[in-house]
Amino acid sequence: MSRFFLVCLGGAFGTGARYLVSGWVPKVLGAGFPYGTFAVNVVGSFLIAVLMFVGTETTAMPATTRVVLTTGVLGGFTTYSSFSYETMKLLQEGAIGLALANVGVTVIGCLVACLLGWAGARWMFGV
């Protein structure tokens, strides 16, 4: 089976898991805060750190397994995990300025993009 197909299959699994977790958590903790999304992002960030450590710092995990689990499953579960991992690596490498820039540019850039998308859709549909 090709690595691409396995990543796609993993993504489908991760997306399903995200749907289940982000639906279940608000039932437990309430709907006053986006707890489902928060839980998915925190769990995904924890899991990508574990998988990347095992996959890159030990010989316990083949490269294809690492890619399927991180890019596929966790990519479907949450892309925030990739953002967290990449920022953590910058911090570990002593690139504090780049890490802070990554956080600032990503958070602000994504919020601006979201606002622009909302405004553009509102304009397009005349609402």
C-alpha positions in Angstrom: 0.0 0.0 0.0 1.4 3.4 -0.9 2.4 5.9 1.9 0.0 8.4 0.3 -3.0 6.0 0.7 -2.0 5.2 4.2 -1.8 8.9 5.1 -5.3 9.5 3.6 -6.7 6.5 5.5 -5.1 7.8 8.7 -6.6 11.2 8.0 -10.1 9.7 7.8 -9.6 8.0 11.1 -8.3 11.2 12.7 -11.2 13.2 11.3 -13.7 10.7 12.8 -11.9 10.8 16.1 -12.1 14.6 16.1 -15.8 14.5 15.4 -16.4 12.1 18.3 -14.2 13.9 20.8 -15.4 17.4 20.0 -19.0 16.2 20.3 -18.5 14.3 23.6 -16.4 16.8 25.6 -19.0 19.6 25.6 -21.6 17.1 26.8 -19.3 16.5 29.8 -17.9 20.0 30.4 -20.7 22.2 29.0 -21.0 24.4 26.0 -20.0 27.7 27.5 -16.4 27.4 26.1 -15.1 25.6 23.1 -13.9 22.7 25.3 -14.2 20.2 22.4 -11.8 22.0 20.2 -9.5 22.8 23.1 -9.4 19.1 24.1 -8.6 18.0 20.5 -5.8 20.6 20.2 -4.2 19.7 23.6 -4.5 15.9 23.0 -3.2 16.3 19.5 -0.2 18.4 20.7 0.6 15.8 23.3 0.4 12.9 20.9 2.5 14.5 18.2 5.3 15.2 20.7 5.2 11.5 21.8 5.1 10.2 18.2 7.8 12.5 16.9 10.1 11.7 19.8 9.7 8.0 19.3 9.8 8.3 15.5 12.9 10.6 15.3 14.9 10.0 18.5 14.6 6.2 18.7 14.5 3.2 16.4 11.2 2.0 17.8 9.0 3.3 15.0 9.5 3.0 11.2 9.4 6.3 9.2 6.2 5.3 7.4 4.4 4.6 10.6 5.4 8.0 12.0 4.2 9.8 8.9 0.9 7.9 8.8 0.3 8.6 12.5 1.4 12.3 12.5 0.5 13.6 9.1 -2.4 11.3 8.6 -4.2 10.5 11.9 -3.1 13.7 13.8 -3.4 15.8 10.7 -7.1 14.7 10.5 -7.5 15.1 14.2 -6.0 18.6 14.5 -3.4 20.6 12.6 -2.7 22.5 15.8 -0.5 19.6 16.8 1.9 20.4 13.9 1.9 24.1 14.9 2.7 23.1 18.5 5.5 20.7 17.5 7.1 23.1 15.1 7.1 25.9 17.7 8.5 23.6 20.3 11.3 22.5 18.0 12.2 26.1 17.4 12.3 26.7 21.1 14.5 23.6 21.6 16.9 24.9 19.0 17.2 28.2 20.8 15.3 30.1 18.1 13.1 31.9 20.6 12.4 34.9 18.3 11.3 32.6 15.4 9.1 30.6 17.9 7.4 33.7 19.1 7.0 35.0 15.6 5.5 31.7 14.6 2.9 31.9 17.4 2.1 35.6 16.7 2.0 35.3 12.9 -0.1 32.1 13.0 -2.6 33.3 15.6 -3.0 36.8 14.2 -2.8 35.6 10.6 -5.5 32.9 11.1 -7.8 35.3 12.9 -7.4 37.9 10.2 -8.0 35.3 7.5 -11.1 34.1 9.3 -12.4 37.7 9.6 -11.7 38.3 5.9 -13.4 35.0 4.9 -16.4 36.0 7.0 -16.6 39.5 5.6 -16.1 38.2 2.0 -18.8 35.6 2.4 -21.1 38.2 4.0 -20.4 40.6 1.1 -20.8 37.9 -1.5 -24.2 36.7 -0.2 -25.4 40.2 0.6 -26.2 39.6 4.3 
